[in-house]
Amino acid sequence: MNAVSTRKTVTEPAREIEISREADVVVVGGGPGGIGAALAAARSGADTVLVERYGYLGGMATGGLVTIIPNLSTIDGEQQIAGICQEVIDRVDARGAADFPKKEDWGSTDPKLVRHYVDANLAFFYIRRDLNLGKDRVLYTVVVDPEILKCELNNMMEEAGVTLCLHSWGTRPIMDGNRVRGVFVENKSGRQAITARVVIDCTGDGDLLRPAGAECDDRMVPGLRISFFAFPFWIGNVRMDRLEQFRAAEPDRYAGLMEELGRLGGANFYIKDLVPNHEGVAWFYPFHPSLRQADIGEINRVELEGRKKMLLSYDFYRKHVPGFEQSYISLSSMQLGIQGGQRVVGEYVCTERDISSDEVFEDTIAVFPNNDTGEISARHPSVCIPYRALVPKGVEGLLVACRAFSSEYPFNEHFNLIPHCIAMGQAAGTAAALAVREGTEPRGVDVVLLQKRLLAQGVILPGGIGSLRRPDSC
């Protein structure tokens, strides 16, 4: 039957869709949230399928070239994000493909160590000013090799028994009233249906939310980190010794060149790659403002504009900056760095007030270091995340574990990064498996049991939940 055309629309004919798989839990999106969710669900005994639109896992942490896992500790060196996130780091580190400060240096004020990260232009990720001490301190932050990370994530999924459905786009939820019963998937084999007891939206953009009937908040203001795209790229074979000598010997000339490049619209800030065996690689993370990061017109605009500016920048560095003479573009982002967007309205909405409230929620499922809010961070170094922020209002059978978690934009700005999403995913996956086992909806999961399961998985939670010590500000 042919599509029937109208003036502005076409009518798609109804069709029966084959159920290609029945599962306990379907995770849609294989980025940081999906990693935590799929591993936790499968390890908790649920038959788990992970649907990912690309041919690799990791999302922003791999294909997006955001290969920095930041803010794992408070400014005084207390680790607060662990669990699956730490396990991933350990796996990559075992292959010599990660770099991070030694544990004894977390929270260090050693000027030499601080200078090491400042000189690599990594201060934003590794260094925070301790307003109480009046000194700079080193955070527990990790940089990784994205190709090794892709491989290790595959290995972890295989070991856990997760069924991977790669090169597949989870397009819409399968609905039964207000309950999600699975997801429609599109790939080279056509359109299929995967049914499940629980679906976890880890798409980053919350692609399943509105089609499932969930209320969303897409408010945003210009100037925030989450109001920008990123188009990262790497330049290889840079003679770092010549570059650093030039910057040290002629700082005014270097600054003038970077100012000129900025006026031209190029990327005038690089990060020195510290991953072992990545000598001579410079990272670039140019930002592109947009308040509509899920709009296909904006995505196309930034993709095209990003490559033009990448080439402009590369040509400029080779022509004008010592050390870049024999360099080449070694990698460009395989997916745009989308940093913000719509957020679900959940049973609890995290707000700006929560950044300084010190509240320990009865349903806390993660503790995040609060390192980025200046004087507020000095007084309130940690933030607790309630399970209710992963549970959409009015929709059953669905959890959210990505940057689209229930939060207003001032909160989302600071707590939607890679490790945060892994942690939320781990909680959502564990909760989904419990819901399947208990025969209940995700919102009805026994939260105390969920917290005990998370503690057993190495997640750090406030004292009073299990035996781990309560973080100072929770």
N, C-alpha and C positions, 0 to 999 in steps of 0.2 A: 504494500500500500504506500503510495507516495504522500509526502507531506502536503498538507493543504495550506496554500498561501493566503494571507490576509494582508491588509494594507501595511501594518507595522510588525506583524508577528507571523510565525508559522506554527502550525499545530503538529506536534509530534504524535504519531499514532501510538496507542497503547500496545504493549507487548509483554509477554511473559519472560521473566528473567530467571535464568538457571541459578539455583543455589549451589555454588561451587564448593562451599565449605560451611560446616557448622562448628562453632567453637564456644567455649565458655566466655572468653574475653577477646575482643578485637581492639587493638590499639591502632589508631590512624595517625600516621606521622612518625618517622623514625629519627627525629632530631633528639636533643637532650631529654625532653620530657618523655618521648616514646621509648628511649633506651631504658630509663628507669622503670617505666610502667611495664613494658613487656618482660624485662628480666624478673621484676618482682612478682608479677602475676604468675609467670611460668614456674618460678622457683617455689611459689606458694601452692602449687598443685593444680593450677588452672590450665586447661587447654587453650593456648594463646596464639593468636595470629597478629602479626605486625605488618601493616600496609604502609608502603613508602613509595612516593612518586618517582624518586631517583633510583639509581642502581647501587647506592651505597647508603650507609647509616651515618648518623652524626649531625646532619643538618648544618646549622651555622658553624658548629665546631669542626667540620671537615669541609664540605662543599662551599660553605660561606667564608672559608679561610679566617674565621674568628677562632684561631687556635690557641686562645688564651682562656684558662679556667681560673678566674679571679676570686678574691674575697672569700677564701676558705677559712680564714681566721679573723678574729678581732684584732684591733690594733696592738693589743698587748700579747698577741701570739697564741691565743686560745682557739684551737680548731673547733668549728661548729658545724661545718658541712662535711659529712663523711659518707658512710654507707656505700652504695653502688658508685657514687662519684669517686670516692677514694680508691675503690677497687679498679675502676677504669684507669685512673692515674697509675696505680701500681702495675697494671698489665702493660701499659705503654712504657713506663719507666724500665721495666724488666728487659725491654728490647733496646734500651739506650736511646729512647725517642722522646724524652721529656726533660725539662729543666725546671728546677724550683729551689728555693733556699733550703738549707738543711734545717731539720726540726729545731735544733738549738738556736737557730737564727731567726725564727719567727718572733716578731716583736722587737728585734734587735735595733739598737740605735747606733751601731758601729758606722762611723762616717765612711769608711772604705767600702763597706757593703752597700750602703745607701748610694754612694757615688757610682757603683757598678751598674745599678739599675737606672739611675738618672742618665748616665752616659749612653745607655742603650735606648734612651727615649721611652722607657717603660715605667716611669715614675707613676703615671696615672694608675697602673695596675698593681704595682709593688710597694709604693711608698705612700704613707699618710703622715701628716703632721699631728703629733700628739700635743694638743693644746694644753694639757695638764702639765706635761714635762717641758714643752717648748722645744721639742726635738722631733726629727723625722724618724719613723720606724718602718720596719720591713714587714709586709704581709706575707702570708702563705698563699702564693699564687703560682700557677703552673703554666708553662707553654709546652705544646706538644707538636709532634709531626702528624699532619692530618692523614697521610696515607697509611701509616702504621696504625693510627687510631681506627680507620675504616676496617682494617683487617682484624684487629683485636675485637672490635664490636661484633663482627660476624662470628668470630670464634665463641664469644660469650653467649650469643643467641643460640648457636648450635649446641653448646654444652647444656644450656638451660632447657632445650627442647622447644624453643619458639619457632613457629612456622613463619618464614619470611615470604612476603608477597611484594617483591620489588618491582620497579618500573610500573607501578599501579597507583592510580589516583582514587582515593576514597572520595567519591563525589557527593553523595547525599546519605543521610541516615535513613534506615528503613523504620517507618513509624507505625505503631499500633496505638491509636489515640495519642496520649501524651507520653507514651513509652517508646524508647529506642529499642529496636529488636535486631539491629545489625547495621550493615552499611553496603551501599552499592559501590562497586569498584569498576573502573574502566582501565583497560590495558590493551595490548596488542591482540589478545584473545577475545576482545569484545567487552560487553557489559555483563557483569556477574553480581551475585548477591552473596555476602557472607553474613550469616546470622550469628547472634551471640547473646548471652545473658547480660553482659555489660559491655558497653563501648566507651573507650577513653579517647577524647579528642586531644591529640598532641600535635595538631597541625601548625601550631604557632599562631596562626591567624584566626583560630576558632571557626574553621570552615563549616563544621557541622552544627554550630550553635543555632543560628537563625532558622535553618531548615527544620531543626528539631523543635522549634517553638520557644527557644530560650530567649530571655530578654538580654540585650547587650548594651554596653556603654562604649561609645566610640569617641567620647570627648577627648580633645587633645589641644595643646597650645604650642605655638611655634617656639623654637629654641631649645626644647628639651631633647635629650639624647634620643628618646623614642619617637621624635618627630622627624627623624632622618633615615633615609636609606644609607647603606654603605656599599661601595663597590671596591672591595679589596683586591690588590694584586701584589705579586712578589717580583722583585728584580734580583737575578742571580749573577754570580761571578763579579761581584763588587769588591774592589780592593779596599777593604775596610781600613787598613793601615793608612793608605793614602787619603781616604776620605776623612778620617779622624785627625790626621796630621793637618790637613787643609783647614778643617773647622777650628782647630786649636791655634794655628799660626795666623789665620786671616779671618777672625770671627766677623768683622764688619763686612768683608766681601761676601762671605757665606750668607750672612743675614740679608744682604742686599739681593743676592741671587734668589733666595727663597721668597723675598717680598715680590720680586718681579714674576716669579713662577706663580705665586698666588694671584697676582693681577691677571695673569693669562688664564686662570682657571685651573691650574694644575695642582698636583698633590705635593705640597711643600713641607711635608713632615713624614719622616720614615722611622721605623722601629728596627733596631738591630736584632736579628734572629739569634736567640741564645740556645736553640735546640742543638744537642750534640751532632756534629757532622754537617751542620747547616752554615758553616762559615761562608761569608761572602754573600749572604742573602739579606736583602732589605725588604721590610714589609711596609706597605702603604695602605692606609684606610681612609680614603677621601669620603666625605659625607655629602649627601644630596638631600636638601630639605623636601619634605612632602608630608602632608597631613592625610593622605589617602594611599597608604602603602599596600592596600589590597585591591586597588584599582588597576586593571590591566593596562590602561593607557599610561598611567604613571610608571608601572613596571617596565613597559617598553621604552618609555622616555629615558629612564635612568639607565637601563641596560645599554642603550645606544650612546647616550651622553657619557656614561662611565668609560666605555671603551675609547671614545675619542679623547677624553681627558687622560686616560692611561697612556695612550700613544704620545700625546703632547708632552706629558711629564717625562716619559722615557727618553724622548728625543732631547729634551732640555737638559736632563741630567748627563746624558752622554756627551753633549756638546760643551757644557759649561762647568761641570763639577768633577774635580779630580777623583779618581777611583772608579768612575762609571764607564771609562772608555771602552772596555771590552765586555760590558755587562749585557744581559739579555732578559727579556720578560719570561720568567720561568713558570709562573702560574697566574691565572686570573680567576676571580670568583666564579664558580660553577652555578651558584645561586646567589641572588642579591641578598645583602645583609638587611633584612627587614627587622626593625627593632621595636616596633610598636604597632598598635592597631586596636581592633575591638576587643573588649573584655566581657566575659560573662557576668551577669548579675547573679551571684550565688546566695546561698543561705547566710553567708557573712561576706560583707564587702570590706576589704582592707583599705583604709583611708590614711590620709596624712597624719591624722591623730595617732594612729597605731605606731608610727615611727618613734614616738616619744611617750607612749603610754605605759610601758613596762608590764603590760598585761600578759599573764600566763593563761592561755585559754585552756579550758578543760579538754578540748579536742586538739591540742597542739600536735602537729605532725612533722614540723621542721623548725629549726632555729637558724636564722640568717644573721651573719655579722652586719652591723650597721656602720659602715666605714665612710660613707660618702655625703653625710649631711652636716659637716662642720661641727659647730658647737653642740648641736643635738646629739651627734655621734659620741662626743666626749662625755655626755651625761647618760646616754642610752646606747651602749655599744652592741646591743642585740635586739632582734625583733622575732617574735613568735608567729607562726602561721597556723591558723586553724584548719582542720579538715573541711569545715563548712565552706571555705573559700574555693574548694574544688567541686562542690556540689551545686549544679544549676537549680535555680528556683523553678518549680512547676514542671520539671521534666524528669522522668524516671529512666533508669537504666543507662545513665550517661554521667561521666566524670570528665573534668577538664584538668589537664596537667601540662601547661605550656605557658607562654607569656600572656595568654588570654584568660588566666585565672582571675577570679573575682577580686577586682581592685580598681580604685580610682587612679587616674594618671599620675598624681604626685607619688603614690606608693609604687606603682608599676615601674616608674622611671628607675628606681634603685634595685628592685628585687625580681627582675625577670631575666637574669643572666643565665649562662649555661649551667653552672652548678646548682642554682636555685631550681631550675626546671627539672634537672635530674632528680633532685630531692623530692619535689612535688610528684614527679612521675613514680618514684619508688613508693610513696604513700598511696597514690591512686591505684597502682597495680596490686599492692598488697590488699587494699580495701576491696577491690573488684573480686579478687580471689576469695576473700572472706564472704562477700555477698553471695557468690555462687555457692559456696559450701553451706552457708546458713540458709539459703533460699530466701533471701531478703533483698530489698532494693539497696543500692549503694548508700542512700541517706540513712538507712536503718542499721548500718553496720555497728557492731559493738566497738565503740571507739577505744575503750580501755584495752580490749584484746588487740586492736589494730596497733596501738602504741607499744604494747609488749612485743608484737611481732617485729615492729620497726627497730626496737632496741636490740632484739636478737640478731638483726641484720646489720648491726653496727651503726645505726643512725643515732645521732646525739640529740637527746631531748632534755627538757628541764627536769630537775630533781623532783621527786614525788611521783614520777612516772618511771617505774623500774628502779635501778640502783645508780644511774649516772648522776653526777653532780649537776645541780641547777646552775645554768649560766648566770652571771652576775646581774644582768639587766632583765632577766625573765623571771 
